[in-house]
Amino acid sequence: IPDNVDLLLLTGAIDTLAESTTLSLSKFLESGKKILLTQSGVNTDLQLQQANQINSNIFNFLQSYRLNLKRNLVLDGQCGKVTVQVQQGPFLIPYPIDYPFFPIIDSFNENQIVVADLEQVRPLFPSEIEIDSVLNSNVETVSTLFKSSNNSGLMEASLVLSPDPKQNPFIQMLGQKGKILAATSKLTGGGELMLISDSGFLNDEAGMALEENIVFLMNAVDYLVGDQELISLRSREVT
């Protein structure tokens, strides 16, 4: 990593990283620099309606900063929609239905300036983050940025992405308290690791296709490089 780089934006790993890579990332953070990582615990393909747990040492790397990323999917009754084809007589009619794998987040940690004034964020196929209770001398604080709503659910074993409740009973197994979908770990040396539990959040055809997510990303970059003047103004642009 070049010495003149102060912030890295990293998108999700789907395989094991070289030990030299994780070591470089740790040294980068511990030198007082910042990382924004978008990482899910599950690799998904909506077209094939398939999902598989990711096996990677990136989870050990995150846990060393008290961010325990689960290899599951979070569902939320407050969600976006997908279009399905419904048979009506001889015709197939496109019909939008709720898709709990696409949570709509509209409640944020007001104590964190990066998200305090946001209207909403929409992660796609996010996983649950648990803040590890085991203290680490390198980590000063770990803070939640946002959670799913209190009508949430989890899918861990049978990873089925179908929106049809008959094929996917998890769609209706909601009602749990909110799950952490974004958190930030501040190191004692000034470094910071921010985690968004959606591997596709930086993808132009996924998370970055949504204007509210672009606003959040620009806020996050400004915050991590120490330039916070535009955050509150920008956060109010999306209605």
Secondary structure, 3 states (H helix, E strand, C coil): CCCCCCEEEEECCCCCCCHHHHHHHHHHHHCCCEEEEECCCEEEECCCCEEEECCCCHHHHHHCCCEEECCCEEEECCEEEEEEEEEECCEEEEEEEEEEEEECECCECCCCCCCCCCCCECCCCCCCEEECCCCCCCEEEEEEEEECCCCEEEECCCCECCCCCCCCHHHHCCCECCCEEEEEEEECCCCEEEEECCCCCCCCCCHHHCHHHHHHHHHHHHHHCCCCCCHHHHHCCCC
